[in-house]
Amino acid sequence: MVAQDLAKVQILADTIHLDHPEEPQVFAERLRLYPEGCLALEEDGRLIGYALTHPWHFGTPPKLNSLLGGIPAGATTYYVHDVALLPEARGKGHAVQAGERLVRHARDAGFGNLSLVAVNNSQAIWERLGFHVTSVPGLEAKLLTYGPGAVLMVRELAQDVS
């Protein structure tokens, strides 16, 4: 992803995440703070998906639609803020490819896990990518702000053999 993609990423986000709107500055900050974790997926010259990821502290997912302020020192997880695909991009293996790329990056960067908050009934998709639901005491109220059924998920890399 590059700065010129941000307007298109915003349109995709507004189209895909009706219940989780985020301001343009959220996307711009993620790209500025951790460009290697921001991916854009094009097909036939058209943006059809994106991913926003960055190092973070495990068990403390950032509030939705909020600025990070910086990448924390001593980050303990590679956090997957968002992977979004237009409906016509789904079922083509893009999610698996993105997941594999994120795992490689997290491993190369020295992280022992990736984590995310699954929303919009996406838990099963993430489970197919090797994530499992985990519990962090005191996180329940924050997860409710992500919508009904939101769960914290983790993929431990130490257990991966791939």
C-alpha positions in Angstrom: 0.0 0.0 0.0 1.2 3.5 -0.8 -0.3 6.9 0.2 -2.0 7.1 -3.2 -4.1 4.1 -2.3 -5.6 5.6 0.9 -8.7 7.2 -0.8 -9.5 3.8 -2.4 -8.8 1.9 0.8 -11.2 4.3 2.6 -13.9 3.6 0.0 -13.4 -0.2 0.5 -13.5 0.1 4.2 -16.7 2.2 4.1 -18.3 -0.4 1.7 -17.2 -3.5 3.6 -17.3 -2.4 7.3 -20.6 -0.6 7.6 -20.7 -1.3 11.3 -17.1 -0.4 12.0 -16.4 3.0 10.3 -13.0 4.5 10.6 -11.7 7.9 9.8 -9.2 8.5 7.0 -6.5 9.5 9.5 -6.6 6.0 11.0 -5.6 4.5 7.7 -3.0 7.2 7.0 -1.4 6.8 10.5 -1.1 3.0 10.2 0.6 3.4 6.8 2.9 6.1 8.1 3.8 4.2 11.3 4.2 0.7 9.8 4.2 0.7 6.0 5.5 -2.8 5.7 2.3 -4.0 7.4 -0.1 -2.2 5.1 -1.0 -4.2 2.0 -3.2 -3.4 -1.0 -4.7 -6.0 -3.3 -5.4 -5.1 -6.9 -7.0 -7.1 -9.6 -7.3 -5.8 -13.2 -6.0 -2.4 -12.0 -8.7 -2.1 -9.4 -8.3 -2.2 -5.6 -10.3 -5.1 -4.3 -8.8 -5.6 -0.8 -6.4 -4.4 1.8 -4.7 -5.4 5.1 -3.6 -3.2 8.0 -1.2 -4.8 10.5 1.4 -3.6 13.0 3.3 -4.6 16.1 1.3 -4.2 19.4 0.9 -5.4 22.9 -0.9 -8.8 23.2 -4.3 -8.7 24.8 -4.8 -4.9 24.4 -6.3 -4.4 20.9 -6.5 -0.7 20.0 -9.9 0.9 20.1 -11.7 1.0 16.8 -11.4 4.3 14.9 -8.5 5.5 17.1 -5.0 6.7 16.4 -2.1 4.7 17.8 0.3 7.5 18.4 3.2 5.2 17.7 4.3 1.6 17.6 5.0 0.6 21.2 8.4 -0.4 22.3 8.5 -4.0 23.4 5.5 -5.0 21.3 4.5 -8.6 22.1 2.2 -9.5 19.1 1.9 -8.8 15.5 -1.6 -7.3 15.4 -3.9 -7.8 12.4 -6.1 -4.6 12.5 -8.0 -5.4 9.4 -8.0 -7.7 6.3 -10.9 -6.7 4.0 -11.9 -8.1 0.6 -14.7 -7.0 -1.6 -17.3 -9.8 -2.1 -16.1 -10.4 -5.7 -12.6 -11.0 -4.3 -13.6 -13.7 -1.9 -13.2 -17.4 -2.6 -10.1 -16.9 -4.8 -7.5 -17.7 -2.1 -6.6 -14.1 -1.4 -7.3 -14.4 2.4 -5.0 -17.4 2.6 -2.3 -15.7 0.6 -2.6 -12.6 2.8 -2.5 -14.8 6.0 0.6 -16.6 4.8 2.3 -13.3 4.0 1.5 -11.8 7.4 2.7 -15.0 9.2 6.0 -14.8 7.2 6.4 -11.1 8.1 5.6 -11.7 11.8 8.0 -14.5 12.0 10.8 -12.6 10.2 10.2 -9.7 12.5 10.7 -11.9 15.5 7.2 -12.2 16.8 5.9 -15.3 18.5 2.3 -14.8 17.6 -0.2 -12.8 15.6 -3.5 -11.6 17.2 -6.7 -9.9 16.1 -10.3 -9.3 17.0 -12.6 -11.3 14.8 -15.8 -9.4 13.9 -18.8 -9.8 11.6 -18.9 -13.6 12.0 -15.4 -14.0 10.7 -14.1 -16.4 13.4 -14.4 -19.5 11.1 -12.3 -17.8 8.4 -9.5 -17.0 10.9 -9.7 -20.5 12.4 -9.0 -21.9 8.9 -5.9 -19.7 8.9 -4.6 -21.2 12.1 -6.0 -18.8 14.7 -7.9 -19.8 17.8 -10.1 -17.9 20.2 -8.3 -16.9 23.4 -9.4 -15.2 26.6 -7.8 -12.3 28.4 -9.3 -11.4 31.7 -10.8 -7.9 31.8 -11.1 -7.6 28.0 -14.7 -8.5 27.7 -16.1 -5.0 27.9 -13.7 -3.7 25.2 -14.6 -6.6 22.9 -18.2 -5.5 23.1 -17.3 -2.2 21.5 -16.3 -4.3 18.4 -19.8 -5.6 18.0 -21.7 -8.7 19.0 -19.8 -11.9 18.8 -16.3 -10.2 18.6 -13.6 -12.5 19.9 -9.9 -12.1 20.5 -7.9 -14.7 18.4 -4.3 -15.7 18.3 -2.0 -17.7 16.2 1.1 -19.0 18.0 4.0 -19.1 15.6 6.2 -21.4 17.8 3.7 -24.2 17.1 3.8 -23.7 13.4 6.0 -26.0 11.3 5.4 -24.3 8.0 
